[in-house]
Amino acid sequence: MNIEIKNAYALVDGHIDRHDLYIEKDIITGVDRKPDGFTGEKTIDGQDRLVIPGLINAHTHSYMAMLRNIADDMPFMDWLTKGVYPVEDRMTGEDAYWGAMLAIAEMIRCGTTTFNDMQMHIHNTTRAVKESGMRAVISRGLVGEKYDRDDVRIKEALEEISDGEGTNGRLTFMLGPHAPYSAGFDYLRGVADIAKERGLGIHIHLAESQTEIDNLKKEQGLTAIEYADKAGCFEVPCIAAHCVKITKSDMELMAKKNVSVVTNPASNMKLGNGFAPVPEMMDAGINVCLGTDGAASNNTLNMFHEMSLLTLIHKGTHNTPVCINANEALAMATVNGAKALGLEKLGEIKEGYKADLAILDINTPSMVPKNNLLSSLVYSANGSEVDTTIVDGEILMEGRELKTIDLEKIIYEVNARMERLNP
Ligand SMILES: [Zn+2]
């Protein structure tokens, strides 16, 4: 559909001003310049609207939306073994599909247009992505020799990739070795070799907790970053989640190997893992992007909440209010995520870029007055201001009404399924 957004505030080149935007099919073809021969099929009045690039949630596990609020305020191992695992073990592929649909509904309503997902049940998240119209990068979580006898999960991951690749322009894939402590060295090296052979990127959890670091040091004499590097994970485009417990030389290594880091401030705090050295990683030249992690460890998938946390915790822990400004937080939630996921011409409002946009109603208390709309996006918005969400030129939500998915049915299915899954 060709869409004209008239006289709206829009975030262009790091500044918010009034602009006219023109979308033809899936591409932004004009910023303040009507393309030759443009015929609009729909006009959006931008008078009380602020248009931003759609937010990119660079690390989550969408199926885990089923596990929201299931295990809170408890030690990490209890959270995992008494809260998450018993339900996860009983989940079927169909349960995972409804979890992914719930996650997608929540993300669309908060202006997220792309998510990077590590999942457990093949075909189900991809089905939810295709039906909803979201953009996503999918990786099958891969755990080591001990659990993945005969490499069944690797075979599943590759099967899903060959089934899904090229079938939908909004869907791409990576390989997802879960973490150094769950993958094992030879397994991890095997996955990295396949990624290299097939031209795939790697999505992995690294250096999330002190226990992971202590065990690796004891058993291998390496940091988590050195371990992943030795296994070959950095020979391909790599996006590493967390990177909380890292050293200066880890940062230098990641910068040299062009590894992108996705920081997940809420998850790291909730699970008592601390604070990733984000300002230091930025200084080292690392591409840092932002994610929510799964709903069991957050417990929302709201990138506005995450942007606010990101800037506030680092101002607090570094004892300075000039640490990570609003523009940098927005970049981490948009264009840096696109770069980390290898998605070209995405994450900015520019001619020739993908029409993935979130349109906020600025006539709402958290956005008033218009003293600094850029600041309002990071420090006062909460996601409920998002009125319209567009992915690939397709309107997925308008007037806060979801257009491609049936929210009432999702809520019914998830609640009914959790009655069965709850211990
Ligand atoms: Zn995770």
Boltz pocket constraint, residues with backbone or C-beta under 6 A from the ligand:
constraints:
  - pocket:
      binder: B
      contacts: [[A, 59], [A, 60], [A, 61], [A, 205], [A, 241], [A, 293], [A, 294]]
      max_distance: 6.0
